[in-house]
């Protein structure tokens, strides 16, 4: 009986040991990938399919700036002094994400995904965001290895490219309503703008070269973005232009629907084109610095 208990205990310890060794190896791979990249992309679906050589792309569809802030803090050493391409569009500075944070019951999938990604980088989930009601409180998350393997494979091993389809104007109004609808507009955004500013301060203190990127949108999206949010993004970028590089491409080829897959995302052909333009401008701005 004692031998049986010993064997069970030894097996359990062995499994735990293998788990932590595997997790440590994966973290090391991730850190090396970031360290060896010249450009770090922080964004959402607007930057998810950019094809920029020698870059590490931390872009998650529908991502809140709390995820970028968490990434910046977690990999402070690895990103020090690097070029950072940071996605900032009118919908990011609207109340789109704040609406989701304040209406958890209506946005369970997005909230769960946000919590999952916050827990992605450590078996002991960060407590930075525990003051928020939407934050899932965990002491230990044993799913971190599975989730990290899934994240790294899907985003950094598997070959992904933006959809090759062309935009359908009949669907554009739905996008505008989703980003700027009446129920969203009345909310006072606290979380997104706060963590965008905190992220920029962290990057600045870490000697990073910051490039704020406003991605291409269609004419319909630009024209129908409510004035309050047009003014908000314009004011923000004009103010930040004093300290950071601003790559404002929201009007880039905005009437050419052949390079868009929907109202505010480029298709594969468009992503290839804009990726080269972004890289050329970053290199040129660094030369002139």
C-alpha positions in Angstrom: 0.0 0.0 0.0 2.8 2.4 0.9 4.5 1.6 -2.4 1.3 2.3 -4.3 0.9 5.7 -2.6 4.6 6.4 -3.3 4.1 5.6 -7.0 1.0 7.7 -7.2 2.7 10.6 -5.5 5.9 10.3 -7.6 3.8 10.2 -10.8 1.9 13.3 -9.7 5.1 15.2 -9.0 6.5 14.1 -12.3 3.5 15.4 -14.2 3.6 18.7 -12.4 7.4 18.9 -13.1 6.9 18.3 -16.8 4.0 20.9 -16.8 6.2 23.6 -15.4 9.2 22.7 -17.5 7.0 22.9 -20.6 5.6 26.2 -19.5 9.0 27.6 -18.9 10.3 26.5 -22.3 7.3 28.1 -24.0 7.8 31.3 -22.1 11.4 31.3 -23.1 10.5 30.8 -26.8 8.0 33.7 -26.5 10.5 36.0 -24.9 13.2 35.2 -27.4 10.8 35.9 -30.3 10.0 39.3 -28.8 13.6 40.1 -28.0 14.8 39.2 -31.5 12.1 41.3 -33.3 12.8 44.9 -34.4 9.2 46.0 -34.4 6.5 45.1 -31.9 2.9 45.5 -33.1 0.3 46.2 -30.5 -3.2 46.2 -31.8 -6.5 44.5 -32.7 -8.1 43.2 -35.9 -6.9 46.3 -37.7 -3.3 45.2 -37.3 -3.8 41.4 -36.9 -2.8 40.6 -40.5 0.0 43.1 -41.1 2.9 41.5 -42.8 5.9 43.4 -41.6 9.3 41.6 -41.6 11.1 41.0 -38.3 8.1 42.0 -36.2 6.3 40.4 -33.3 2.6 41.0 -33.7 0.5 41.1 -30.5 -2.8 41.9 -32.1 -5.9 40.2 -30.8 -9.3 40.7 -32.4 -11.4 43.0 -30.3 -8.6 43.6 -27.9 -8.9 46.1 -25.0 -6.0 48.3 -24.1 -5.8 46.4 -20.8 -4.3 43.5 -22.7 -1.7 45.7 -24.3 -0.8 47.3 -21.0 -0.5 43.9 -19.4 1.8 42.7 -22.3 4.0 45.9 -22.0 4.4 45.3 -18.2 5.1 41.6 -18.6 7.7 42.0 -21.4 9.3 45.2 -20.3 12.8 43.9 -20.6 12.3 42.3 -24.0 10.7 45.4 -25.7 13.0 48.0 -24.2 14.2 50.5 -26.9 12.2 48.8 -29.7 10.0 50.3 -32.3 6.4 50.0 -31.3 3.5 50.1 -33.8 0.5 50.9 -31.6 -3.0 50.8 -33.2 -5.3 53.7 -32.3 -8.5 54.2 -34.3 -11.7 56.1 -33.8 -13.5 53.0 -32.5 -10.8 52.5 -29.9 -11.4 55.9 -28.5 -15.2 55.6 -28.7 -17.1 53.9 -25.9 -17.2 50.5 -27.7 -15.2 48.5 -25.2 -16.4 50.4 -22.1 -20.0 49.4 -23.1 -18.9 45.8 -23.1 -17.2 46.1 -19.7 -20.3 47.7 -18.2 -22.7 45.1 -19.8 -21.0 41.8 -18.9 -24.2 39.7 -19.3 -24.6 40.8 -22.9 -20.9 40.3 -23.8 -19.9 37.1 -21.9 -17.8 35.7 -24.8 -15.8 38.9 -25.1 -15.3 39.2 -21.3 -14.2 35.6 -21.1 -11.8 36.1 -23.9 -10.3 39.2 -22.3 -9.8 37.4 -19.0 -8.3 34.4 -20.8 -5.8 36.6 -22.5 -4.9 38.5 -19.3 -4.1 35.1 -17.7 -2.1 34.0 -20.8 1.3 35.0 -19.5 1.5 33.5 -16.0 0.1 30.5 -14.1 -0.6 33.0 -11.3 -3.0 35.5 -12.9 -2.2 39.2 -12.6 -4.1 41.1 -10.0 -3.7 44.4 -11.7 -7.3 44.5 -12.8 -9.0 42.9 -9.8 -10.7 46.2 -9.0 -12.9 45.8 -12.0 -16.2 43.9 -11.7 -15.6 42.1 -15.0 -12.3 40.6 -13.9 -12.3 36.9 -13.2 -10.5 36.3 -9.9 -8.3 33.3 -9.8 -5.3 32.3 -7.7 -3.9 29.7 -10.1 -4.8 29.1 -13.7 -3.7 25.6 -14.9 -5.1 26.3 -18.3 -2.3 28.7 -19.1 -0.1 26.1 -20.8 -2.9 24.9 -23.1 -4.0 28.5 -23.8 -0.4 29.7 -24.5 0.3 26.8 -26.8 -3.0 27.6 -28.7 -2.2 31.4 -28.8 1.4 30.9 -30.1 0.4 28.3 -32.7 -2.5 30.3 -34.1 -0.7 33.6 -34.1 3.0 32.9 -34.7 3.3 29.5 -36.3 0.2 28.9 -38.4 0.3 31.0 -41.6 -2.6 33.5 -41.4 -3.6 36.1 -43.9 -6.5 38.5 -44.1 -9.6 37.5 -46.0 -9.3 37.9 -49.7 -13.0 38.9 -50.2 -14.1 42.4 -51.3 -16.1 44.7 -49.1 -19.9 44.6 -49.3 -21.3 48.2 -48.8 -24.7 46.8 -47.7 -23.1 45.6 -44.4 -21.3 48.9 -43.6 -24.1 50.4 -41.5 -24.0 47.5 -39.1 -20.4 48.2 -38.4 -21.0 51.9 -37.6 -23.9 51.0 -35.3 -21.8 48.3 -33.5 -18.9 50.8 -32.9 -20.8 54.0 -32.3 -24.5 53.2 -31.7 -26.7 55.3 -29.4 -26.4 53.0 -26.4 -22.7 53.1 -26.7 -22.3 56.8 -27.3 -23.9 57.8 -23.9 -21.3 55.9 -21.9 -18.4 57.7 -20.3 -15.3 55.8 -21.3 -12.8 55.3 -18.4 -11.0 52.0 -19.0 -9.8 52.2 -22.6 -8.5 55.7 -22.6 -6.9 55.2 -19.1 -5.0 52.1 -20.2 -4.0 53.5 -23.6 -2.4 56.5 -21.7 -0.8 54.2 -19.1 0.6 52.0 -22.0 2.1 55.0 -23.7 3.7 56.2 -20.5 5.2 52.7 -19.9 6.6 52.5 -23.4 8.0 56.0 -23.2 9.8 55.3 -19.9 11.2 52.1 -21.5 12.9 54.2 -24.3 10.7 52.8 -27.0 10.1 54.5 -30.3 6.3 54.8 -30.5 4.4 54.9 -33.8 0.6 55.5 -33.4 -1.2 53.9 -36.3 -4.7 54.8 -37.5 -5.5 52.1 -40.0 -7.2 52.6 -43.4 -11.0 52.8 -43.4 -13.6 53.1 -46.2 -15.1 56.4 -47.1 -18.4 55.2 -45.7 -16.8 54.5 -42.3 -15.0 57.8 -42.2 -18.0 59.9 -43.2 -20.4 58.2 -40.8 -18.2 58.1 -37.8 -20.0 60.5 -35.3 -18.4 63.9 -35.0 -17.7 63.5 -31.3 -15.4 60.5 -32.0 -13.8 62.1 -35.1 -12.9 65.0 -32.9 -11.6 62.7 -30.2 -9.2 60.8 -32.4 -8.1 63.9 -34.2 -7.4 65.7 -30.9 -5.6 62.7 -29.5 -3.3 62.2 -32.5 -2.6 65.9 -32.9 -1.6 66.1 -29.2 0.5 62.9 -29.3 2.3 64.1 -32.5 4.4 66.3 -30.3 5.9 63.3 -28.6 5.4 60.3 -30.8 5.3 59.4 -34.5 1.8 59.4 -36.0 1.0 57.2 -39.0 -2.5 58.4 -39.8 -3.8 56.3 -42.8 -7.5 56.4 -42.1 -8.1 58.0 -45.5 -5.6 55.8 -47.4 -7.3 54.6 -50.7 -10.6 54.9 -48.8 -12.7 54.8 -52.0 -11.1 51.7 -53.4 -13.3 48.9 -52.1 -11.1 46.3 -53.9 -8.6 46.5 -51.0 -11.1 46.3 -48.2 -13.0 43.3 -46.9 -15.5 45.3 -44.9 -16.1 48.9 -43.7 -13.0 49.2 -41.6 -10.6 46.3 -42.5 -8.4 45.8 -45.4 -8.4 42.5 -47.3 -5.2 40.5 -48.1 -4.3 42.6 -51.0 -4.7 45.8 -49.0 -2.7 44.5 -46.0 0.2 43.6 -48.2 0.2 47.1 -49.7 -0.1 49.0 -46.4 2.4 46.8 -44.6 5.1 47.9 -47.1 4.1 51.5 -46.8 4.2 51.4 -42.9 7.6 49.7 -42.9 9.1 52.3 -45.4 7.7 55.2 -43.3 9.0 53.8 -40.0 12.5 53.4 -41.5 12.4 56.9 -43.0 11.2 58.5 -39.8 14.0 56.7 -37.8 16.6 58.0 -40.3 15.3 61.5 -39.8 15.1 61.2 -36.0 
